Amino acid sequence: MNASLGRRGLLAATLALAACESDSTPIVEDSVPPGSQSLQLTADGRVRPRPGRDAEYRLGANDRLRITVFGQPTLTGEYTLDGNGTLAFPLIGAVRANGMTTNELQRAIATKLEPDYLVNPSISAEVLSRRPFYVIGEVQKPGNYPYVTDMTALNAVAIAGGFTYRAKTTQFYLKRLDQDGKMVRVIARPDTLVRPGDTLEVRERYF
């Protein structure tokens, strides 16, 4: 069966089931298909993320960063974005970092520092820890957990102690904010990638 047709069939079936549920959160398809994570095999046989992953990562609330302003030790340090994804930075105050990449944040800080405080500032921003993810529903230990790179839905369930005996183990929902800041639900399979800030919902099976 064609993969795209299979996904459409799954979406249609899930939409029909969702019509009977009380959760009115819109359902969308994942923009990153299962199995498409960016991995590479190293010379010693290990698997690791390809370079440049942080450069594509979109910042959000509770992400922790190390920001280096070269030649300025009083500005260099570790910073945590607040609940709105805002960075409080010396001299320039609040920087709305939510949704930015680290490269975009570097430019935003440099623009605010120049020319009033520094001339041609050189800035580096590195993600130290990403915001947690959440697991709810039919798992042994619902709650929030530190994010792990390239984590799948099944990995997240394992971190949360595994399924309960009532759990539906082959299909879940991931709740996340879309690019417009609206909450949506993504149909998830065991190999679907979980993003920082996602809420994995493991539902109860009906039979």
Buried (B, 14 or more C-beta within 10 A) or exposed (E): EEEEEEBEEBBEEBEEEBEEEEEEBEBEEBEEBBEEBEEEEEEEEEEEEEEEBBEEBBBBBBBBBEBBBEEBEEBBEEBBBBEEBBBEBBBBEEBEBBEBBBEBBBBBBBEBBEEEBBEEBEBEBEBEBBBBBBBBBBBEEBEBBEBBBBBBBBBBBEBBEEBEEEBBEEBBBBBBBEEEEEEBBBBBBBBBBBBBBBBBBBBEEEE
